Structure formats: C-alpha cells, structure tokens
C-alpha cells in the first residue's frame, strides 16, 4: 500500500469508501453527457478514496455496490453504474447484465456471457439505460448523492472534477492568455514536421507544415500533404501524463473531422490522424486509439 493510501482494497473498503467518489465522478460525466472507462474510474476512486491499488477488473464490483446503495434509498433510480464502461467498446461489462435484465425485463442479459451471446440486445439495452441516466437530470443526481451519502455535492465541485479530468501537465501549442509552448512539445513538433519519413516511409516526400490553422481556429501541430492524402498529427512529449494523451486522442478525432469538412471531397477525402508520443501509451490509450481509428507513432527521445 502506498504511503498516501489509508485503506487496502478489500470488499469492505470498496463498499464503504469507493462508491461516493465513483458517484461524484459519474455525476461530473453526466454533466458533460459522457461516460468513464473502468481504468479512469479506478484512478479517480483510488485518489479520492485514499485506497491502495484497485485492480481495474474490480471496478465493476464498485459500480455494482454503488447502484445497490442508491437503490436502498431510491429503488427506481436509473442505472448510473452502466456509465462505467470498457474502453474497447464503450459499453459496461458483464456485471451490469443483471441490473439491466431486471430493470428492462430482459432476462437473457442476466445469463452467463450475455454480452457476447446477445451483442445487439446488450447494446440497445445499454443505450436505453444511459439515456435514462442522462434524462434523470443533473440536479436530481446531485440531490440523490446527498441522500445516499449525507454529503453535499456542489456544482462548483462538479466543474472542478471535470477540469481535473481534462487538465494535463504539458503546455502544447499556442496558448492564449500566457503560458506559451513547452520546450519538449516544441522540439517534438518541429522534429515531426522535419521528418515525415520517420513517421512512415511512404511520407518521406510529403509536403509538411506546422501549426496548421483549421477553419475551426484550432492549430494542428503538424500536417503532411502526401499526394491525395492529408495527415494531421498531434504531438505529446515525454512530460505528458495520462490526461494529456487522453485529450490528445480526441484532438486527433476533431482535427480529422474538421480537415475532412474543409476538403472539397468531404467525407471521401483520405484524411489520416496520428498521435505522436515519446512515451509508450497505456493499454487504455491504445484501446481508445483503436476505437477511433487513430494511428500512433512513438518518437525516439534521442534525435539527431
């Protein structure tokens, strides 16, 4: 157990100390009409609950404990636990099956391996569950949190939680209002622009640019024009943390979409997006890259 953690990750600890922080971050995600991966939820709960290492696979149990505690107070509350999802498919894992089966009258979902055996039913039921969670309303969830845990949750705290989830350590690109670009980010950005062939051999003769301005007013770290193909690249240097990389994936998604909208060929335009890092991404980030069809390149730290 780390020095900072007060509790080991026993079942009793998870019941008593993990569910309140999990509900807080889920309410924050509801405010953004979003979900959270098991791993991201684990990291937040460990930190906020002062709990030593929780295996990611056990976060499904924590989500189950939470909805059980909620239903003790409000039996008809929507299944907020279903917003804790697998990074690979953005759906909850098997533990949610029994809860969805009971709420929606779909007994098949309580069966063993229901997610694999009935994928269409699983997805459609999950989408209904998530819609109910969002439709319940932020104020209702905040009120329910107070009833369940006898603690207040302010809108300010919700905003702080969301800021904490997207804030990273790296100063990248042009920042308005001061701060500037960090030296590691700048060095990587310029190296990528100068070495398209290192990213992929087929790009060695590409025309390149850096801080390419999109019509959305975003600046792309680097862009390659390689025949008919446009390649947009977001860079994250050696000082980037998990939140920087997570944000970087969605910057790639955005840049690719805006570049396609700007291209006269529209959706048929061959636009490729890359996330370039100096550190190896975690399994969570790799899954997210695959899910959104974003390519990845790990740049060497020692570069000539």
C-alpha positions in Angstrom: 0.0 0.0 0.0 1.3 3.5 -0.8 2.0 5.9 2.0 -0.7 8.2 0.9 -3.4 5.5 0.9 -5.3 4.9 4.1 -7.2 1.8 3.0 -6.4 -1.5 1.3 -8.8 -2.5 -1.5 -10.9 -5.1 0.5 -14.6 -5.7 -0.3 -15.5 -3.8 2.8 -13.3 -0.9 1.9 -14.7 -0.7 -1.6 -18.3 -0.7 -0.2 -17.6 2.0 2.4 -15.1 4.3 0.7 -15.1 3.8 -3.1 -18.7 4.3 -4.0 -19.0 8.0 -3.0 -16.1 9.1 -5.2 -17.3 7.0 -8.0 -20.7 8.6 -7.9 -19.1 12.1 -7.8 -17.1 11.5 -11.0 -20.1 9.8 -12.7 -22.2 12.9 -11.9 -19.5 15.0 -13.4 -19.5 12.9 -16.5 -23.3 13.2 -16.7 -22.9 17.0 -16.7 -20.8 16.5 -19.9 -23.2 13.8 -21.2 -20.3 11.4 -21.2 -19.1 8.1 -19.6 -15.9 6.9 -18.0 -13.7 3.9 -18.6 -13.0 1.4 -15.8 -9.4 2.4 -15.6 -10.1 6.2 -15.4 -12.7 5.5 -12.7 -10.2 3.3 -10.8 -7.6 6.1 -10.8 -10.1 8.7 -9.5 -11.5 6.4 -6.9 -8.1 5.4 -5.6 -7.0 9.0 -5.3 -10.2 10.4 -3.8 -11.0 7.4 -1.6 -7.4 7.1 -0.4 -7.4 3.4 -1.4 -4.4 1.4 -2.4 -4.2 -0.3 -5.8 -7.7 -1.5 -7.1 -7.5 -3.9 -9.9 -9.4 -2.4 -12.9 -11.5 -5.6 -13.2 -12.9 -4.9 -9.7 -14.3 -1.6 -10.7 -17.3 -3.4 -12.0 -17.9 -4.6 -8.4 -17.6 -1.0 -7.2 -20.2 0.2 -9.8 -22.5 -2.6 -8.6 -22.0 -1.6 -5.0 -22.9 1.9 -5.9 -26.2 1.2 -7.6 -27.2 -1.2 -4.8 -26.6 1.7 -2.3 -28.6 4.1 -4.4 -31.5 1.6 -4.8 -31.6 1.3 -1.0 -32.6 5.0 -1.0 -34.3 5.4 -4.3 -35.4 2.0 -5.7 -36.3 3.4 -9.2 -33.2 5.4 -9.8 -31.7 4.9 -13.3 -28.7 2.6 -13.7 -25.8 5.1 -13.2 -23.5 2.2 -12.9 -23.8 1.5 -16.6 -21.8 4.6 -17.4 -18.6 2.8 -16.2 -17.6 1.3 -19.5 -14.9 -0.8 -21.2 -12.5 1.4 -23.2 -12.7 -1.1 -26.1 -16.4 -0.8 -26.9 -17.7 2.0 -24.6 -20.2 -0.4 -23.0 -20.4 -1.8 -19.5 -19.0 -5.3 -18.8 -20.9 -8.4 -17.6 -21.6 -7.1 -14.1 -24.2 -4.7 -15.4 -26.2 -7.5 -17.0 -28.3 -8.5 -14.0 -29.2 -4.9 -13.3 -30.3 -4.2 -16.9 -32.1 -7.5 -17.1 -34.2 -6.6 -14.0 -34.9 -3.0 -15.0 -35.9 -3.6 -18.6 -37.4 -7.1 -18.3 -34.7 -8.7 -20.4 -33.8 -12.0 -18.5 -31.3 -13.0 -21.2 -29.0 -10.2 -20.1 -28.5 -11.9 -16.7 -27.2 -15.1 -18.3 -23.5 -16.0 -18.4 -21.6 -14.3 -21.2 -24.8 -12.4 -22.2 -22.7 -9.6 -23.7 -21.0 -12.0 -26.1 -24.1 -14.1 -26.8 -26.6 -11.2 -27.3 -24.5 -8.3 -28.5 -27.3 -6.4 -30.2 -29.6 -6.7 -27.2 -26.8 -5.8 -24.9 -26.0 -2.6 -26.8 -29.7 -1.5 -27.3 -30.5 -2.1 -23.7 -27.4 -0.2 -22.5 -28.3 2.7 -24.7 -31.7 2.8 -23.1 -30.1 2.7 -19.6 -27.7 5.5 -20.5 -30.5 7.6 -21.9 -32.4 7.3 -18.7 -29.4 8.3 -16.7 -28.9 11.5 -18.7 -32.6 12.3 -18.7 -32.8 12.0 -14.9 -31.1 15.4 -14.8 -28.1 16.8 -13.1 -30.0 18.3 -10.2 -31.7 15.0 -9.5 -28.4 13.2 -9.3 -26.9 15.8 -7.0 -29.9 15.6 -4.7 -29.7 11.8 -4.7 -25.9 11.9 -3.9 -26.7 13.9 -0.8 -29.4 11.4 0.2 -27.2 8.4 -0.2 -24.0 9.7 1.3 -25.4 12.5 3.5 -22.9 14.9 2.0 -23.4 17.9 -0.3 -22.0 18.0 -3.9 -21.8 21.5 -5.3 -21.9 22.5 -9.0 -18.5 24.1 -8.4 -17.1 20.7 -7.2 -18.6 19.0 -10.3 -16.8 21.6 -12.5 -13.5 21.1 -10.7 -13.8 17.3 -11.2 -14.3 17.7 -14.9 -11.4 20.2 -15.2 -9.2 17.7 -13.4 -10.1 15.0 -15.9 -9.1 17.1 -18.9 -6.2 19.1 -17.5 -2.7 17.7 -18.2 0.9 18.6 -17.5 2.0 19.6 -20.9 1.8 23.1 -22.4 1.2 22.4 -26.0 0.7 24.7 -29.0 -0.3 28.3 -28.8 -2.0 29.3 -25.6 -3.9 32.5 -25.4 -3.6 34.4 -22.1 0.0 33.4 -21.4 2.0 30.3 -20.6 3.4 29.6 -24.0 4.6 26.3 -25.5 6.8 24.0 -23.5 10.3 23.2 -24.8 9.7 19.5 -25.1 6.5 19.9 -27.0 8.1 22.4 -29.4 11.1 20.2 -30.0 8.9 17.2 -30.8 6.6 19.3 -33.0 9.4 20.6 -35.1 11.1 17.2 -35.4 7.9 15.6 -36.7 7.4 18.4 -39.3 11.0 17.9 -40.5 11.0 14.1 -40.6 7.8 12.8 -42.2 9.6 9.8 -43.5 10.4 8.7 -39.9 6.7 8.6 -39.1 6.1 6.4 -42.1 8.4 5.7 -45.1 5.6 6.5 -47.6 5.5 10.1 -46.2 9.2 10.8 -46.9 8.5 13.1 -49.8 5.4 14.7 -48.3 5.0 18.5 -48.1 4.8 19.5 -44.5 3.7 22.4 -42.3 3.4 23.1 -38.6 0.8 24.8 -36.5 -1.6 24.4 -39.5 -4.6 26.6 -38.9 -8.0 24.9 -39.4 -11.2 26.7 -40.1 -12.3 25.9 -36.5 -9.4 28.2 -35.4 -7.5 25.1 -34.0 -3.9 24.7 -34.8 -2.7 21.3 -35.8 0.9 20.5 -34.5 1.9 19.1 -37.9 0.3 18.3 -41.2 1.7 16.2 -44.2 0.3 16.6 -47.7 1.2 13.3 -49.3 -0.4 13.1 -52.8 -4.1 12.8 -52.3 -3.7 12.1 -48.6 -3.8 14.7 -45.8 -2.2 13.6 -42.5 -2.9 15.6 -39.3 -0.6 14.9 -36.3 -1.0 15.8 -32.7 2.2 15.5 -30.6 2.6 14.8 -26.9 6.0 14.9 -25.4 7.8 13.0 -22.7 6.3 15.1 -19.9 2.7 14.3 -21.0 0.6 12.4 -18.5 -2.4 10.2 -19.0 -4.8 13.1 -19.2 -2.7 14.8 -21.9 -2.7 11.6 -24.0 -6.4 11.0 -23.5 -7.1 14.6 -24.6 -4.7 14.1 -27.5 -6.7 11.2 -28.9 -9.8 13.4 -29.1 -7.9 16.3 -30.5 -6.9 13.9 -33.3 -10.6 13.0 -33.8 -11.6 16.6 -34.0 -8.8 17.6 -36.4 -9.5 14.8 -38.7 -13.2 15.7 -38.8 -12.6 19.4 -39.4 -9.9 18.7 -42.1 -12.4 16.5 -43.9 -15.1 19.2 -43.7 -12.7 21.7 -45.2 -11.7 19.3 -48.0 -13.9 19.7 -51.2 -14.0 15.9 -51.3 -15.8 15.8 -48.0 -16.2 12.5 -46.2 -14.5 10.7 -49.0 -11.3 12.7 -48.5 -8.4 10.5 -47.4 -7.6 12.1 -44.0 -5.3 10.3 -41.6 -4.8 11.3 -38.0 -1.7 10.4 -35.9 -0.9 10.8 -32.2 2.8 11.1 -31.8 4.3 10.4 -28.3 7.6 10.0 -26.7 6.4 7.5 -24.1 4.6 4.2 -24.8 0.8 4.7 -24.3 -1.0 2.6 -21.7 -3.5 -0.1 -22.7 -6.3 2.3 -22.1 -5.0 4.8 -24.6 -4.2 2.1 -27.1 -7.8 0.9 -26.9 -9.0 4.4 -27.4 -6.8 4.9 -30.4 -8.1 1.6 -32.0 -11.7 2.5 -31.2 -11.4 5.8 -33.1 -9.0 4.6 -35.8 -6.2 7.0 -34.8 -2.7 5.9 -35.7 0.2 6.1 -33.3 3.9 6.7 -33.6 6.4 6.6 -30.7 9.2 9.1 -31.4 12.7 8.4 -30.1 13.7 10.6 -27.2 17.3 10.9 -28.6 17.1 12.5 -32.0 19.7 13.9 -34.3 
